[in-house]
Amino acid sequence: MFDWEDDSDNFENHLNDDLARFEAQLESNSVGFFDSDRLEAIIDHYLMNGNYSKGELAAEIGAQQYPFNSLFQIRRAQALSGLGKLKEALELLDAAEKIDSESMELFLTKATIFSQLRDSKRAAAFFRRALELADTEEKDEIYLDLATELEQLKDFKAAVEVLEEAMKANPKNEGALYELAFCFDQLGNNARAIQTYRRFLDDNPYSFTAWYNLGNTYSKEEKFQDAITAYEYCVAINDRFSPAYFNMGNAQLTLEQYRESIESFELCIEIDGDDPLTYCYLGEANEQLNNLGVAWDFYQKALSLAPNLGEAWLGLGIVKDLEGKPKESLHYIERALELEPNMDGYYHVYAGALENAGLLEEAEEAYLACLTLEPGNEDCFFDYVDYMLEHRVGDARTFVENYILKHQFFFSVLPIIYMNWAAGNMEGAKIVLLESFNKDPEKTKDVFIRYPELEDVQEFVNLTRS
């Protein structure tokens, strides 16, 4: 070690002198002896600046001058890796390992090369070996690299174990926290993700990104009020973090908190400027408040920025339909379907507009297209059953019974209760209601939401009292 290495200005001056000397000697084809530390600094300079050819040449000279110092072979391998000569780099590292089998950097370089070769199994093995030899301050990044390779192997359970070790070693390792959330998402274990975030926040309550990710996980679980609370903590810490306002606006929209969602989306625009999707959601919130003119303007603003945004075209169609102009609405909805032909919800809206326009055969085709794309679209199912009860009452029961047999969704049983009651078959209605209630009490009570007339039937109300 030299005194000048402790002084950044002196170090820079000495490095520049050494580089000038080294390059002059290269030109004269006569490179003299360099102290190993200074030669290492020259090599690192070349590698950090992407000059891999000179870095490789300097490392080769270092290996000649210091044949028992594995570092120069490792640096040469890193330079060759940068040049895309991965096989040669691995051969050098195998030779270097015979000199020093306990080099963390050697195993880390091998792991990185195998990662470049998309051999995640070997990459993970060498990252594990590097981790065993790494100092505490070096481990954070290696944990993340190892987890990434395990994720590439789709071994999310093993990745979780590694990342939890990372969190134990450094509870403030936010990178590990986010990767954990990703792995839990892949494993479908949002509950554990929530637990991990909450535990992290117990020790790091001012991590706005952790609050944000907790909110996102609650949203995935459809716990939207909890999500909103998490987003509120996020923006209380960082009031310029627009993604939290955007996601909070979406959660509020889902909970029919339309005025609050407008405030959230307006803050997004204030922070980030014009954004087509945010304008689109502002249109939807105003549409729900029956501010149809305002909604129309926001959808138009969205399209001025993103002319192929299907959601905005759909919004324009909905506004026209709500204004009592269903035939005018069809042009806009059809444009949305042209842009996004696999959106079941678009077909549902289209079916309603067609029905309102008196185009019944086309409406039926649209309802069935929606249910073909997404048999679990509950709202469309009930709207189509209502359509059949109004226009093809004789076929309604057969359709529902076949749907139950084919798809076995719990909600598809509820129209049978209504149809039995409407036909005067009280006993049949009560039997189906009771069977449904015994299977799922809460979902069975949806029958009163779908068919409000049944709330006046005291016997049904009595049967669904828990």
C-alpha positions, 0 to 999 in steps of 0.5 A: 500500500502506498500513502498516495492511495489514501488521497484520491487526488494523489491516487488519480495523479499517480494513476494517470502517470502510470497509465501514460507510462504503461501505454508509452511502453506498449507502443514501444513494445517494451513493458517494464516492471510494475508494482502489483498494486499499481498494475491492478489499478491500471487493469481496473481502470481499463475494465471499468471503462469498457476497454477490455482489450487493453485490460486483458493485455495489462492482466496478461502482463501482470500474470507474467510478472506475478505468476503466483498471484491469482488476481491477474488471471481473474482480471484477465478472465474478466476482460475476456468475458467482456470481449465475449470469449467466455470459454477462454475466460473459464479455462483461465479461471480453472487454472487460477483456482489451482493457485488459490481455491479460496478466492471469493472473486474467482467464484463470483467471476465464474458465476457471472460467466455461467450466468452469461451462458444462461447456465443458471444451475452452475451460476447458482452453485458458484454464487453459493461458493462466493457467498461462503467466502464473502465479507459481510458488506459484499454479501447483499449483492451476491444474495440477490444474484443467487436469488436471480439465478434460482428464479431463472430455474423457477425454483422460487422456494429456494430463492425465498430461502436465500432472500430470507437469509439476506434479510436476516443478514441485513434487515434493510436490504430492500432489494431482497425485500422486493425479490421476496415479494416477486417470489411469493407472487410466483408461488401465489403466496400473497399472505406470506408477502404481506407478513414479510413486508409488515415485519420489515416495516416494523423495523423500517417504518419510513420505507415508503417503497415498502409501504408501496409494495405492501399496498400492491400486495393487498390489492392483489388480495383484493383487500383494497381498503388495507391497500389504500391505508398502505399507500397513504403511509407511502405518500405521507413519507414521500408525497411526490411518489406518483405510482402510489397515488395512481394505485391508490386511485385504482383501489378507490375506484374499485371501492366506489370512492370516486371523489377520492380517486379523482383527487389521487389521479389529479395528483398523478397528473400534477407530479408526472404531467400528462398521462393517457391512462391516468386521464382514462381513469379520471374519465371513468371516475367522473363517468361513475359520478354521472359527470358525463361531459367531464368524463368525455373530455378526459377520454378525449385527452387520453386519446390525444396522447395515445390514439390506440388506447382501447380503454379510452375508446370504450369509455367514449362508448359508455358515455354515449350509451349513458347519454341515451345514444346507444347506436352512437356508442357502438362505433366507439366500442367497436373501435375498442374491440378492434384494438383489443379483441380479447377483452371479455369486458369490452364484449360485455359493454358491447352487448349492453349497448347493442341490447339498448339499441334494440339489436338483440341478435347481435347483443346475444352474440356479444354476451356469448363472446364475452362468456367464451373468453371468460366464463367466470365473468359473473356480471356478464353471466347475470346480465345474459340470464336477465336478457334471456329471461326478458327475450327468450324465457323458455331457454333461460333455465336450460342455459343456466343448468348447462352452464353449471354442468360445464363450468361449476361456478358457484354463482351460476346456481343463484338464478335457479333460486330466482327462476324457481320462485318466479315460477311459483316453485317455492319448495324448489327455490328453498331447497336450492337456497339452503344447499347453496347457503350450507356451502357458502353463506356469504356468496349465497346472500348475493342472490338478494343483490342480483334479485332484489325482489327476493329480499321481500320473501321472508322465508328466504331471508330467514333461511340465510340468517347465520 
